[in-house]
Amino acid sequence: MDDLRQDDPHQAAQTHPAAQDHPAAPAHEATRAHEADRADHASQADQADHTDQAHAPDVVARLHTMLRAGLPADAVLTDPDVTASYSRDMASFCAAGTPAAVVLPRTVEQVRHVMRTATELRVPVVPQGARTGLSGAANASDGCIVLSLVKMDRILEISPVDRIAVVEPGVVNAVLSRAVAEHGLYYPPDPSSWETCTIGGNIGTASGGLCCVKYGVTAEYVLGLDVVLADGRLLRTGRRTAKGVAGYDLTRLFVGSEGSLGIVVGAVLALKPQPPAQLVLAAEFPSAEAACEAVCAIMERGHTPSLLELMDGTTVRAVNRLAHMGLPNTTEALLLCAFDTPDPAADLAAVGELCRAAGATEVVPADDAAESELLLQARRLSLTALETLKTATMIDDVCVPRTKLAAMLAGTAEIAEKYGLTIGVCAHAGDGNTHPVVCFDHADEDESRRARESFDEIMALGLALGGTITGEHGVGVLKKEWLARELGPVGVELQRGIKKTFDPLGLLNPGKLF
Ligand SMILES: Cc1cc2nc3c(=O)[nH]c(=O)nc-3n(C[C@H](O)[C@H](O)[C@H](O)COP(=O)(O)OP(=O)(O)OC[C@H]3O[C@@H](n4cnc5c(N)ncnc54)[C@H](O)[C@@H]3O)c2cc1C
């Protein structure tokens, strides 16, 4: 991430994780045409006017001139080879266009200049953080301005009394977490991508993470926002106080809005006191069903683990193969449970008993923080490890009520069998949030088709079980057809109305969500 913070934007582009270590990256190219076929034509038509206009050579030239009038020279990138490297996030199967320019502002005033310019020329704008997103929500559209916020990366204030941090959007999650820890404070939302992803991106997607089962998701920690609106006006929402109920909760509305309502240029984040170091337990199960039974028992008995994660057998073996971590290769499900309570060993002992009662064949509490961290490393490596099984992956993100978790995993296994595919599952089990990872060879047309169909069927299963199509990764391009199914016509109509109020010209992140 240090590299992303360097001044040289070319360097930043080269060190994007998708270019560095994302094995699915080639699939992006292979599947672009396929996805284009699937694109939502109605929504594209909505944006067509702006896109056509933005493409006209005279508009592009004027755009570059006007952007440069309000931004430092090195903050406006126009070399097509460079701008192309900002065209997509880390999702497969998502269309991405060619930006007309990439801008990397450092100040709120510069962001306002970009938005005023975009409005004047009717050019679409796609906000970006670190582009670790998994739904294509940060993908460029043709002729757009990519507005990368990674250079606005200052932590402006940490207040132990008010228990808040005030940050710019490009601050990396792990950088903030370490900074507040020095004050004895804790910023809980911890997506597995935390070493790279930004607070702006976390707000854009309402990110979750490993500790959500106890501490909740990003939405619970965003108290107030500074937002540059589509026309360049600056909006301040929310508060920096412990309480506050003045007017509609616009702050919450922006969280998870995927850059479609405004550009987040500042955030007031709630902090908690640093909890004691957590201790982790690993339990091996002969089936995913037995592991899910243990999850339900743990929650039913009123325990509050700080982490309750599941890796199925495929995932465990993939992590072993990648990192030689000595995890149990024959297990069908590994449950990781942690407590950061005053007596974590006692809590883990109680949970260990519940795991054994549910059929665990082995229950191994970590001896200390170092061993605990090693187990968490294994869980954090899950997606990366599954990506090494084939040339491409599609990562699903279906969240179901905990009581339906076993049915979700059983149904996913049936879908894998039906389509003849490897689908590894890791899950924030305590939240009922599963990540089925469909592994396939992108050069094999038939396998790619089956992958997409199985991906869709997993979402249908989630909805049928009373769940949601996305627990934390967002809708983006990948799931926009499915959002309409989940919201229903009235929900879609109202949400489109909200979008229109904030962005009447439809310039902000077009083609996403709807
Ligand atoms: C290995 C790996 C593990 C992951 N694990 C998790 C996980 O555990 N939990 C989880 O929730 N996600 C996870 N993700 C997904 C991803 O990291 C998150 O969605 C993250 O929040 C994206 O942050 P980003 O900075 O990369 O944002 P981007 O991907 O660049 O953008 C995400 C969205 O936010 C919008 N956006 C970005 N900045 C702004 C801004 N300043 N103003 C307005 N809109 C903005 C973009 O337009 C886009 O819609 C993982 C991804 C990877 C690759």
The ligand as an SDF file (V2000), in Angstrom:
LIG
                    3D

 53 58  0  0  0  0  0  0  0  0999 V2000
   -8.8510  -10.3350   -0.8780 C   0  0  0  0  0  0  0  0  0  0  0  0
  -10.0910   -9.5140   -0.6250 C   0  0  0  0  0  0  0  0  0  0  0  0
  -10.7700   -9.6660    0.5660 C   0  0  0  0  0  0  0  0  0  0  0  0
  -11.9250   -8.9070    0.8090 C   0  0  0  0  0  0  0  0  0  0  0  0
  -12.5670   -9.0610    2.0090 N   0  0  0  0  0  0  0  0  0  0  0  0
  -13.6500   -8.3110    2.2720 C   0  0  0  0  0  0  0  0  0  0  0  0
  -14.3240   -8.4560    3.5320 C   0  0  0  0  0  0  0  0  0  0  0  0
  -13.9340   -9.2260    4.4010 O   0  0  0  0  0  0  0  0  0  0  0  0
  -15.4160   -7.6890    3.7390 N   0  0  0  0  0  0  0  0  0  0  0  0
  -15.8740   -6.7970    2.7990 C   0  0  0  0  0  0  0  0  0  0  0  0
  -16.8620   -6.1230    3.0470 O   0  0  0  0  0  0  0  0  0  0  0  0
  -15.2570   -6.6590    1.6100 N   0  0  0  0  0  0  0  0  0  0  0  0
  -14.1670   -7.3780    1.3240 C   0  0  0  0  0  0  0  0  0  0  0  0
  -13.5350   -7.2400    0.1190 N   0  0  0  0  0  0  0  0  0  0  0  0
  -14.0720   -6.2900   -0.8740 C   0  0  0  0  0  0  0  0  0  0  0  0
  -13.4510   -4.8600   -0.8270 C   0  0  0  0  0  0  0  0  0  0  0  0
  -12.1660   -4.8840   -0.2600 O   0  0  0  0  0  0  0  0  0  0  0  0
  -14.3560   -3.9000   -0.0640 C   0  0  0  0  0  0  0  0  0  0  0  0
  -15.5660   -3.7330   -0.7630 O   0  0  0  0  0  0  0  0  0  0  0  0
  -13.7420   -2.5090    0.1870 C   0  0  0  0  0  0  0  0  0  0  0  0
  -14.5970   -1.7670    1.0120 O   0  0  0  0  0  0  0  0  0  0  0  0
  -13.4810   -1.7220   -1.0830 C   0  0  0  0  0  0  0  0  0  0  0  0
  -12.6490   -0.6240   -0.7530 O   0  0  0  0  0  0  0  0  0  0  0  0
  -11.7810    0.0940   -1.8810 P   0  0  0  0  0  0  0  0  0  0  0  0
  -11.0280    1.2110   -1.2490 O   0  0  0  0  0  0  0  0  0  0  0  0
  -10.9750   -0.8840   -2.6220 O   0  0  0  0  0  0  0  0  0  0  0  0
  -12.9470    0.6970   -2.7790 O   0  0  0  0  0  0  0  0  0  0  0  0
  -13.2200    0.5680   -4.3430 P   0  0  0  0  0  0  0  0  0  0  0  0
  -13.2850   -0.8660   -4.7290 O   0  0  0  0  0  0  0  0  0  0  0  0
  -12.2840    1.4250   -5.0950 O   0  0  0  0  0  0  0  0  0  0  0  0
  -14.6800    1.2070   -4.4140 O   0  0  0  0  0  0  0  0  0  0  0  0
  -15.7750    0.5740   -3.8370 C   0  0  0  0  0  0  0  0  0  0  0  0
  -17.0380    1.4240   -4.0500 C   0  0  0  0  0  0  0  0  0  0  0  0
  -16.9590    2.6150   -3.2790 O   0  0  0  0  0  0  0  0  0  0  0  0
  -17.0560    3.7450   -4.1310 C   0  0  0  0  0  0  0  0  0  0  0  0
  -16.1440    4.7410   -3.5710 N   0  0  0  0  0  0  0  0  0  0  0  0
  -14.8370    4.6040   -3.2750 C   0  0  0  0  0  0  0  0  0  0  0  0
  -14.3760    5.7190   -2.7030 N   0  0  0  0  0  0  0  0  0  0  0  0
  -15.4110    6.5840   -2.6420 C   0  0  0  0  0  0  0  0  0  0  0  0
  -15.5730    7.9130   -2.1620 C   0  0  0  0  0  0  0  0  0  0  0  0
  -14.5750    8.5840   -1.5890 N   0  0  0  0  0  0  0  0  0  0  0  0
  -16.7950    8.5090   -2.2870 N   0  0  0  0  0  0  0  0  0  0  0  0
  -17.8330    7.8510   -2.8430 C   0  0  0  0  0  0  0  0  0  0  0  0
  -17.7320    6.5940   -3.2900 N   0  0  0  0  0  0  0  0  0  0  0  0
  -16.5390    5.9790   -3.1920 C   0  0  0  0  0  0  0  0  0  0  0  0
  -16.6870    3.2710   -5.5160 C   0  0  0  0  0  0  0  0  0  0  0  0
  -17.2980    4.0590   -6.5280 O   0  0  0  0  0  0  0  0  0  0  0  0
  -17.2540    1.8690   -5.4870 C   0  0  0  0  0  0  0  0  0  0  0  0
  -18.6310    1.9380   -5.7380 O   0  0  0  0  0  0  0  0  0  0  0  0
  -12.3930   -7.9890   -0.1640 C   0  0  0  0  0  0  0  0  0  0  0  0
  -11.6850   -7.8440   -1.3670 C   0  0  0  0  0  0  0  0  0  0  0  0
  -10.5550   -8.5920   -1.6030 C   0  0  0  0  0  0  0  0  0  0  0  0
   -9.8240   -8.3900   -2.8880 C   0  0  0  0  0  0  0  0  0  0  0  0
  1  2  1  0
  2  3  1  0
  2 52  2  0
  3  4  2  0
  4  5  1  0
  4 50  1  0
  5  6  2  0
  6  7  1  0
  6 13  1  0
  7  8  2  0
  7  9  1  0
  9 10  1  0
 10 11  2  0
 10 12  1  0
 12 13  2  0
 13 14  1  0
 14 15  1  0
 14 50  1  0
 15 16  1  0
 16 17  1  0
 16 18  1  0
 18 19  1  0
 18 20  1  0
 20 21  1  0
 20 22  1  0
 22 23  1  0
 23 24  1  0
 24 25  2  0
 24 26  1  0
 24 27  1  0
 27 28  1  0
 28 29  2  0
 28 30  1  0
 28 31  1  0
 31 32  1  0
 32 33  1  0
 33 34  1  0
 33 48  1  0
 34 35  1  0
 35 36  1  0
 35 46  1  0
 36 37  1  0
 36 45  1  0
 37 38  2  0
 38 39  1  0
 39 40  1  0
 39 45  2  0
 40 41  1  0
 40 42  2  0
 42 43  1  0
 43 44  2  0
 44 45  1  0
 46 47  1  0
 46 48  1  0
 48 49  1  0
 50 51  2  0
 51 52  1  0
 52 53  1  0
M  END
$$$$
